[in-house]
Amino acid sequence: MKIITGILLLVIPLAAQLPRLTNANLQGRALSGDLRADFDRSLAAQSGASWLGYGVPMIAGENQMCYNRGLNTIASPVHLEGPRTLMVLYRIENHALTRIHVYSEDCELDAGGLPVTLLSGVKPSASVALLASIARKTGEQKRTDEAITAIALHTDSSADDALEAMVKQDQDERLREKAVFWLGVTRGARGYAAVKNVLTHDPSDKIREKAVFAMSLSKQPQAVAEIIDVAKNDRSPHVRGQALFWLAQKAGKQATAAIANSLENDPETEVKKKAVFALQQLPKDEGVPLLIQTARNNKNPEVRKQAMFWLGQSNDSRALAFFESVLK
């Protein structure tokens, strides 16, 4: 009974901020010293399957994470305020890390009868450092993706430092792609600045393409203007075309004007054709009139043909009227 009480006393301080665990062989203990060393000791000690986890402050926003399927999730109440604590869980089996999963504090989890050890006293910077070391292991793509996702959800500034280091040109390409994505999606103004730097200076067309996508997901007010600049000025026709595609998802006067500009002024036919495709993705009241205008007036026959094709797919009465006028 004393042992059970001791365990409960360790777990109780965590209970208010971590997911509710059921069907778990639950233990709690305070972190003793270095998180990396504690993690390595857990790997060495555990031959069967188990989970090791802890809570850290989570970025603000709508970040309910109960959909993650590393542990079975149980229906939980809907909370009007977003969660503030992130639980990072490592699945260990046969002395190896097999999975990393993250959950928000409002989740209810079924551990399937496995041992679950919850650590208290973990500093966010130590968590980021451990995850970053895991992310950099070559040949473990799934672990890399999981670790970078977990880093991105930490509120601590060490997460920005880690992601910015991962996106540097001397890093593995897969690491860079994932890092630039999460910088744009989760890291606010600082992430926006890092993604903009990639778009401006990175020599890799593939990484700049990923950066355009990340910029399209940024909530910073300058993001649309940055995508427009890429659509006009990037040295790669493919990247310019991707910028047009993501602009179409944004719609709005700025995006429409940028797409129209590419139709008229981009030197590459393939980019112009992508601009036509972008037009058909706009809301119909914006896109159909511009497609009709392009089909009538663009000087490039390939572009006019592309506009005619998408008009034919639109099932819009204005497109039908245009075809009738052309065929008279």
C-alpha positions, 0 to 999 in steps of 0.5 A: 500500500505504501508503494502505491501511495508513493506512486500516486503522490508522484502522479497527482501533480501531473494529473491536472496537466496530462491526459487521463490514462486508463488500462495502464500500469502507471508509474510516476517519478521525478527526473533525476538529472539529465533527460537524455541519460534517463531516456538512455537508461530506459532504453537499456532497461526495457525489453518488453513494450512500454511508454515513457512520457512527460508534459511540457508547455504547448504552443497556443491555438487550436491544438487538440491532439486526441486524434493521434493513434499511438495509444487508443483514444477515448471520447473526451469532453469538448473544451472551449479553451485550447489545451496548454500542455503537450504530452510527449510519449516514447514507445520503447520495445526490445531496447529500442525507440519504436514510436513518438506520439504527442497528445494534448492535456485534454485527451483520454488514453487507453494504454492497452495494459502496458507500463507507462512511466510519467516523468515530472520536472522535464525542462522544455529545452531538454525535451527539444534537445532529446527530440532533435537528437532523435530527428537527426538519426539517418535512416529513420524517416518515421522517427524524424517526422514524429520528432520534428512534429513534437518539437514544433508544438513546444512553446519554448524558444529552443524549438525555434532554434532547433527547427532553424538549425535543421533547415540549414543548407548542410542538413539532410534534405528530408530533415530540411523539408519537415523543418521548413513546413513546421516553421511556417505552420506553428512558429509565428513571426519567427517562423515566417522570417525563417521561411522567408529567408529560405525562399530568398536565399536557398539554392534548392528548388525542392526546398523552396517549393516546400517553403512556398507551401509552408508560407501558404499556411502561415497566419502572418499577414505578410505571407500572401505578399511573400508568395506573390513575390515568389510567383513573380520572381523565383528563378524556377518555373516550377516553384513559380507555378507552385506559388500560383497554385497556393495563391489560388487557395488564398483567393482575394484581390492580391492573389487574383492580380498576381495570377493574372500578372503571371498569365501576361508576363511570365516568360514560360508557357508552363508557368502560364498554364499553371496560372490558368489552372490556378484560375479555375481553383478560384471561386467561380465568380472570380475565376470564370470571368478571368478564364473567359478573358484568357481564352479570348485574349491571351497571345499564347495558343497553348494558354488559350487552349488550357483556358478553354479546357477548364471552362469546359470543366466548370459547368458554368452558364457563363462558360456555355454562353462563351462557347456559343459565341465562339461557335457562331 
